Amino acid sequence: MMSIPFFGIALAFLCILIGQRLAAIALWGLSLIALLALFRMHATDPLNLVL
């Protein structure tokens, strides 16, 4: 699950190399949104600690 944003950023770099600027910006933006959503799910997950 965590690899999705990194694959998106890698595809964005590939789009830059082939000259697709708008696609690269869109992929970067979607990857950033996915990364923030995954962080929110991780940060609000309760810890199951047994003391």
PDB file of N, CA, C and O in Angstrom:
ATOM      1  N   MET A   1       0.818  -1.183   0.000  1.00  0.00           N
ATOM      2  CA  MET A   1       0.000   0.000   0.000  1.00  0.00           C
ATOM      3  C   MET A   1       0.868   1.256   0.000  1.00  0.00           C
ATOM      4  O   MET A   1       0.576   2.217  -0.712  1.00  0.00           O
ATOM      5  N   MET A   2       1.907   1.246   0.778  1.00  0.00           N
ATOM      6  CA  MET A   2       2.767   2.421   0.884  1.00  0.00           C
ATOM      7  C   MET A   2       3.583   2.647  -0.385  1.00  0.00           C
ATOM      8  O   MET A   2       4.105   3.742  -0.594  1.00  0.00           O
ATOM      9  N   SER A   3       3.697   1.644  -1.220  1.00  0.00           N
ATOM     10  CA  SER A   3       4.498   1.805  -2.436  1.00  0.00           C
ATOM     11  C   SER A   3       3.759   2.570  -3.531  1.00  0.00           C
ATOM     12  O   SER A   3       4.386   3.040  -4.480  1.00  0.00           O
ATOM     13  N   ILE A   4       2.438   2.702  -3.417  1.00  0.00           N
ATOM     14  CA  ILE A   4       1.649   3.366  -4.457  1.00  0.00           C
ATOM     15  C   ILE A   4       2.127   4.800  -4.718  1.00  0.00           C
ATOM     16  O   ILE A   4       2.332   5.155  -5.878  1.00  0.00           O
ATOM     17  N   PRO A   5       2.314   5.645  -3.680  1.00  0.00           N
ATOM     18  CA  PRO A   5       2.790   6.998  -3.965  1.00  0.00           C
ATOM     19  C   PRO A   5       4.183   7.020  -4.609  1.00  0.00           C
ATOM     20  O   PRO A   5       4.465   7.873  -5.450  1.00  0.00           O
ATOM     21  N   PHE A   6       5.037   6.098  -4.221  1.00  0.00           N
ATOM     22  CA  PHE A   6       6.385   6.083  -4.773  1.00  0.00           C
ATOM     23  C   PHE A   6       6.395   5.643  -6.237  1.00  0.00           C
ATOM     24  O   PHE A   6       7.190   6.147  -7.030  1.00  0.00           O
ATOM     25  N   PHE A   7       5.522   4.712  -6.596  1.00  0.00           N
ATOM     26  CA  PHE A   7       5.390   4.350  -8.008  1.00  0.00           C
ATOM     27  C   PHE A   7       4.830   5.516  -8.813  1.00  0.00           C
ATOM     28  O   PHE A   7       5.237   5.742  -9.953  1.00  0.00           O
ATOM     29  N   GLY A   8       3.899   6.252  -8.220  1.00  0.00           N
ATOM     30  CA  GLY A   8       3.345   7.428  -8.895  1.00  0.00           C
ATOM     31  C   GLY A   8       4.395   8.490  -9.143  1.00  0.00           C
ATOM     32  O   GLY A   8       4.420   9.102 -10.211  1.00  0.00           O
ATOM     33  N   ILE A   9       5.261   8.714  -8.173  1.00  0.00           N
ATOM     34  CA  ILE A   9       6.329   9.700  -8.342  1.00  0.00           C
ATOM     35  C   ILE A   9       7.335   9.217  -9.382  1.00  0.00           C
ATOM     36  O   ILE A   9       7.842  10.015 -10.169  1.00  0.00           O
ATOM     37  N   ALA A  10       7.626   7.921  -9.392  1.00  0.00           N
ATOM     38  CA  ALA A  10       8.526   7.376 -10.412  1.00  0.00           C
ATOM     39  C   ALA A  10       7.929   7.548 -11.807  1.00  0.00           C
ATOM     40  O   ALA A  10       8.643   7.886 -12.751  1.00  0.00           O
ATOM     41  N   LEU A  11       6.625   7.316 -11.939  1.00  0.00           N
ATOM     42  CA  LEU A  11       5.970   7.536 -13.230  1.00  0.00           C
ATOM     43  C   LEU A  11       5.976   9.011 -13.606  1.00  0.00           C
ATOM     44  O   LEU A  11       6.088   9.348 -14.785  1.00  0.00           O
ATOM     45  N   ALA A  12       5.858   9.893 -12.619  1.00  0.00           N
ATOM     46  CA  ALA A  12       5.924  11.330 -12.894  1.00  0.00           C
ATOM     47  C   ALA A  12       7.298  11.703 -13.446  1.00  0.00           C
ATOM     48  O   ALA A  12       7.393  12.489 -14.389  1.00  0.00           O
ATOM     49  N   PHE A  13       8.357  11.150 -12.870  1.00  0.00           N
ATOM     50  CA  PHE A  13       9.702  11.411 -13.396  1.00  0.00           C
ATOM     51  C   PHE A  13       9.855  10.876 -14.815  1.00  0.00           C
ATOM     52  O   PHE A  13      10.503  11.499 -15.656  1.00  0.00           O
ATOM     53  N   LEU A  14       9.258   9.727 -15.071  1.00  0.00           N
ATOM     54  CA  LEU A  14       9.296   9.171 -16.419  1.00  0.00           C
ATOM     55  C   LEU A  14       8.564  10.088 -17.396  1.00  0.00           C
ATOM     56  O   LEU A  14       9.021  10.295 -18.520  1.00  0.00           O
ATOM     57  N   CYS A  15       7.440  10.629 -16.971  1.00  0.00           N
ATOM     58  CA  CYS A  15       6.704  11.566 -17.825  1.00  0.00           C
ATOM     59  C   CYS A  15       7.526  12.823 -18.104  1.00  0.00           C
ATOM     60  O   CYS A  15       7.462  13.376 -19.202  1.00  0.00           O
ATOM     61  N   ILE A  16       8.289  13.269 -17.122  1.00  0.00           N
ATOM     62  CA  ILE A  16       9.158  14.430 -17.339  1.00  0.00           C
ATOM     63  C   ILE A  16      10.198  14.111 -18.407  1.00  0.00           C
ATOM     64  O   ILE A  16      10.481  14.934 -19.278  1.00  0.00           O
ATOM     65  N   LEU A  17      10.761  12.915 -18.332  1.00  0.00           N
ATOM     66  CA  LEU A  17      11.805  12.538 -19.286  1.00  0.00           C
ATOM     67  C   LEU A  17      11.290  12.440 -20.717  1.00  0.00           C
ATOM     68  O   LEU A  17      12.026  12.715 -21.664  1.00  0.00           O
ATOM     69  N   ILE A  18      10.022  12.047 -20.876  1.00  0.00           N
ATOM     70  CA  ILE A  18       9.488  11.928 -22.235  1.00  0.00           C
ATOM     71  C   ILE A  18       8.755  13.190 -22.681  1.00  0.00           C
ATOM     72  O   ILE A  18       8.213  13.240 -23.785  1.00  0.00           O
ATOM     73  N   GLY A  19       8.739  14.213 -21.817  1.00  0.00           N
ATOM     74  CA  GLY A  19       8.195  15.500 -22.215  1.00  0.00           C
ATOM     75  C   GLY A  19       6.721  15.717 -21.933  1.00  0.00           C
ATOM     76  O   GLY A  19       6.121  16.635 -22.493  1.00  0.00           O
ATOM     77  N   GLN A  20       6.126  14.908 -21.088  1.00  0.00           N
ATOM     78  CA  GLN A  20       4.708  15.052 -20.745  1.00  0.00           C
ATOM     79  C   GLN A  20       4.578  15.816 -19.425  1.00  0.00           C
ATOM     80  O   GLN A  20       4.369  15.217 -18.370  1.00  0.00           O
ATOM     81  N   ARG A  21       4.702  17.135 -19.496  1.00  0.00           N
ATOM     82  CA  ARG A  21       4.731  17.963 -18.290  1.00  0.00           C
ATOM     83  C   ARG A  21       3.417  17.899 -17.518  1.00  0.00           C
ATOM     84  O   ARG A  21       3.432  17.734 -16.298  1.00  0.00           O
ATOM     85  N   LEU A  22       2.287  18.026 -18.200  1.00  0.00           N
ATOM     86  CA  LEU A  22       0.990  18.033 -17.522  1.00  0.00           C
ATOM     87  C   LEU A  22       0.706  16.692 -16.839  1.00  0.00           C
ATOM     88  O   LEU A  22       0.184  16.658 -15.725  1.00  0.00           O
ATOM     89  N   ALA A  23       1.047  15.602 -17.502  1.00  0.00           N
ATOM     90  CA  ALA A  23       0.860  14.278 -16.899  1.00  0.00           C
ATOM     91  C   ALA A  23       1.756  14.116 -15.672  1.00  0.00           C
ATOM     92  O   ALA A  23       1.346  13.514 -14.679  1.00  0.00           O
ATOM     93  N   ALA A  24       2.971  14.648 -15.735  1.00  0.00           N
ATOM     94  CA  ALA A  24       3.889  14.557 -14.601  1.00  0.00           C
ATOM     95  C   ALA A  24       3.350  15.331 -13.404  1.00  0.00           C
ATOM     96  O   ALA A  24       3.421  14.857 -12.270  1.00  0.00           O
ATOM     97  N   ILE A  25       2.814  16.517 -13.655  1.00  0.00           N
ATOM     98  CA  ILE A  25       2.255  17.316 -12.562  1.00  0.00           C
ATOM     99  C   ILE A  25       1.040  16.616 -11.962  1.00  0.00           C
ATOM    100  O   ILE A  25       0.873  16.598 -10.743  1.00  0.00           O
ATOM    101  N   ALA A  26       0.194  16.042 -12.808  1.00  0.00           N
ATOM    102  CA  ALA A  26      -0.992  15.330 -12.324  1.00  0.00           C
ATOM    103  C   ALA A  26      -0.597  14.111 -11.495  1.00  0.00           C
ATOM    104  O   ALA A  26      -1.170  13.878 -10.431  1.00  0.00           O
ATOM    105  N   LEU A  27       0.366  13.340 -11.965  1.00  0.00           N
ATOM    106  CA  LEU A  27       0.811  12.159 -11.215  1.00  0.00           C
ATOM    107  C   LEU A  27       1.454  12.549  -9.891  1.00  0.00           C
ATOM    108  O   LEU A  27       1.256  11.883  -8.875  1.00  0.00           O
ATOM    109  N   TRP A  28       2.227  13.636  -9.910  1.00  0.00           N
ATOM    110  CA  TRP A  28       2.854  14.100  -8.678  1.00  0.00           C
ATOM    111  C   TRP A  28       1.782  14.525  -7.676  1.00  0.00           C
ATOM    112  O   TRP A  28       1.871  14.196  -6.493  1.00  0.00           O
ATOM    113  N   GLY A  29       0.777  15.249  -8.142  1.00  0.00           N
ATOM    114  CA  GLY A  29      -0.302  15.686  -7.258  1.00  0.00           C
ATOM    115  C   GLY A  29      -1.090  14.522  -6.684  1.00  0.00           C
ATOM    116  O   GLY A  29      -1.400  14.506  -5.493  1.00  0.00           O
ATOM    117  N   LEU A  30      -1.417  13.549  -7.524  1.00  0.00           N
ATOM    118  CA  LEU A  30      -2.141  12.367  -7.043  1.00  0.00           C
ATOM    119  C   LEU A  30      -1.297  11.572  -6.045  1.00  0.00           C
ATOM    120  O   LEU A  30      -1.819  11.039  -5.066  1.00  0.00           O
ATOM    121  N   SER A  31      -0.005  11.498  -6.300  1.00  0.00           N
ATOM    122  CA  SER A  31       0.884  10.783  -5.380  1.00  0.00           C
ATOM    123  C   SER A  31       0.966  11.498  -4.040  1.00  0.00           C
ATOM    124  O   SER A  31       1.004  10.855  -2.991  1.00  0.00           O
ATOM    125  N   LEU A  32       0.992  12.814  -4.072  1.00  0.00           N
ATOM    126  CA  LEU A  32       1.033  13.583  -2.832  1.00  0.00           C
ATOM    127  C   LEU A  32      -0.250  13.394  -2.034  1.00  0.00           C
ATOM    128  O   LEU A  32      -0.204  13.235  -0.815  1.00  0.00           O
ATOM    129  N   ILE A  33      -1.384  13.410  -2.708  1.00  0.00           N
ATOM    130  CA  ILE A  33      -2.669  13.185  -2.034  1.00  0.00           C
ATOM    131  C   ILE A  33      -2.718  11.780  -1.432  1.00  0.00           C
ATOM    132  O   ILE A  33      -3.176  11.604  -0.303  1.00  0.00           O
ATOM    133  N   ALA A  34      -2.249  10.784  -2.179  1.00  0.00           N
ATOM    134  CA  ALA A  34      -2.231   9.408  -1.669  1.00  0.00           C
ATOM    135  C   ALA A  34      -1.307   9.291  -0.459  1.00  0.00           C
ATOM    136  O   ALA A  34      -1.631   8.603   0.509  1.00  0.00           O
ATOM    137  N   LEU A  35      -0.159   9.961  -0.516  1.00  0.00           N
ATOM    138  CA  LEU A  35       0.784   9.913   0.597  1.00  0.00           C
ATOM    139  C   LEU A  35       0.185  10.551   1.848  1.00  0.00           C
ATOM    140  O   LEU A  35       0.340  10.025   2.950  1.00  0.00           O
ATOM    141  N   LEU A  36      -0.494  11.675   1.681  1.00  0.00           N
ATOM    142  CA  LEU A  36      -1.125  12.333   2.823  1.00  0.00           C
ATOM    143  C   LEU A  36      -2.275  11.500   3.389  1.00  0.00           C
ATOM    144  O   LEU A  36      -2.465  11.451   4.604  1.00  0.00           O
ATOM    145  N   ALA A  37      -3.036  10.850   2.520  1.00  0.00           N
ATOM    146  CA  ALA A  37      -4.128   9.989   2.986  1.00  0.00           C
ATOM    147  C   ALA A  37      -3.580   8.791   3.763  1.00  0.00           C
ATOM    148  O   ALA A  37      -4.124   8.422   4.804  1.00  0.00           O
ATOM    149  N   LEU A  38      -2.512   8.191   3.259  1.00  0.00           N
ATOM    150  CA  LEU A  38      -1.908   7.056   3.968  1.00  0.00           C
ATOM    151  C   LEU A  38      -1.325   7.492   5.307  1.00  0.00           C
ATOM    152  O   LEU A  38      -1.408   6.757   6.290  1.00  0.00           O
ATOM    153  N   PHE A  39      -0.733   8.690   5.348  1.00  0.00           N
ATOM    154  CA  PHE A  39      -0.196   9.195   6.609  1.00  0.00           C
ATOM    155  C   PHE A  39      -1.317   9.435   7.615  1.00  0.00           C
ATOM    156  O   PHE A  39      -1.171   9.135   8.800  1.00  0.00           O
ATOM    157  N   ARG A  40      -2.436   9.976   7.139  1.00  0.00           N
ATOM    158  CA  ARG A  40      -3.569  10.224   8.038  1.00  0.00           C
ATOM    159  C   ARG A  40      -4.094   8.912   8.614  1.00  0.00           C
ATOM    160  O   ARG A  40      -4.410   8.837   9.801  1.00  0.00           O
ATOM    161  N   MET A  41      -4.188   7.883   7.778  1.00  0.00           N
ATOM    162  CA  MET A  41      -4.641   6.582   8.277  1.00  0.00           C
ATOM    163  C   MET A  41      -3.659   6.022   9.296  1.00  0.00           C
ATOM    164  O   MET A  41      -4.066   5.408  10.283  1.00  0.00           O
ATOM    165  N   HIS A  42      -2.371   6.230   9.062  1.00  0.00           N
ATOM    166  CA  HIS A  42      -1.345   5.712   9.964  1.00  0.00           C
ATOM    167  C   HIS A  42      -1.318   6.500  11.275  1.00  0.00           C
ATOM    168  O   HIS A  42      -1.214   5.915  12.353  1.00  0.00           O
ATOM    169  N   ALA A  43      -1.411   7.820  11.180  1.00  0.00           N
ATOM    170  CA  ALA A  43      -1.277   8.664  12.367  1.00  0.00           C
ATOM    171  C   ALA A  43      -2.473   8.545  13.304  1.00  0.00           C
ATOM    172  O   ALA A  43      -2.328   8.750  14.509  1.00  0.00           O
ATOM    173  N   THR A  44      -3.643   8.221  12.780  1.00  0.00           N
ATOM    174  CA  THR A  44      -4.832   8.132  13.627  1.00  0.00           C
ATOM    175  C   THR A  44      -5.154   6.702  14.045  1.00  0.00           C
ATOM    176  O   THR A  44      -6.169   6.469  14.701  1.00  0.00           O
ATOM    177  N   ASP A  45      -4.320   5.754  13.682  1.00  0.00           N
ATOM    178  CA  ASP A  45      -4.536   4.354  14.048  1.00  0.00           C
ATOM    179  C   ASP A  45      -4.216   4.168  15.534  1.00  0.00           C
ATOM    180  O   ASP A  45      -3.123   4.532  15.971  1.00  0.00           O
ATOM    181  N   PRO A  46      -5.139   3.614  16.316  1.00  0.00           N
ATOM    182  CA  PRO A  46      -4.868   3.442  17.751  1.00  0.00           C
ATOM    183  C   PRO A  46      -3.813   2.354  17.988  1.00  0.00           C
ATOM    184  O   PRO A  46      -3.735   1.364  17.260  1.00  0.00           O
ATOM    185  N   LEU A  47      -3.021   2.570  19.014  1.00  0.00           N
ATOM    186  CA  LEU A  47      -2.015   1.588  19.394  1.00  0.00           C
ATOM    187  C   LEU A  47      -2.632   0.583  20.362  1.00  0.00           C
ATOM    188  O   LEU A  47      -3.310   0.966  21.315  1.00  0.00           O
ATOM    189  N   ASN A  48      -2.399  -0.672  20.117  1.00  0.00           N
ATOM    190  CA  ASN A  48      -2.893  -1.728  21.004  1.00  0.00           C
ATOM    191  C   ASN A  48      -1.770  -2.133  21.947  1.00  0.00           C
ATOM    192  O   ASN A  48      -1.056  -3.105  21.701  1.00  0.00           O
ATOM    193  N   LEU A  49      -1.622  -1.377  23.027  1.00  0.00           N
ATOM    194  CA  LEU A  49      -0.583  -1.657  24.006  1.00  0.00           C
ATOM    195  C   LEU A  49      -1.189  -2.370  25.209  1.00  0.00           C
ATOM    196  O   LEU A  49      -2.217  -1.954  25.742  1.00  0.00           O
ATOM    197  N   VAL A  50      -0.550  -3.427  25.617  1.00  0.00           N
ATOM    198  CA  VAL A  50      -0.971  -4.152  26.813  1.00  0.00           C
ATOM    199  C   VAL A  50       0.154  -4.008  27.825  1.00  0.00           C
ATOM    200  O   VAL A  50       1.264  -4.498  27.617  1.00  0.00           O
ATOM    201  N   LEU A  51      -0.151  -3.327  28.924  1.00  0.00           N
ATOM    202  CA  LEU A  51       0.875  -3.105  29.949  1.00  0.00           C
ATOM    203  C   LEU A  51       0.663  -3.999  31.138  1.00  0.00           C
ATOM    204  O   LEU A  51       1.435  -3.946  32.096  1.00  0.00           O
TER     205      LEU A  51
END
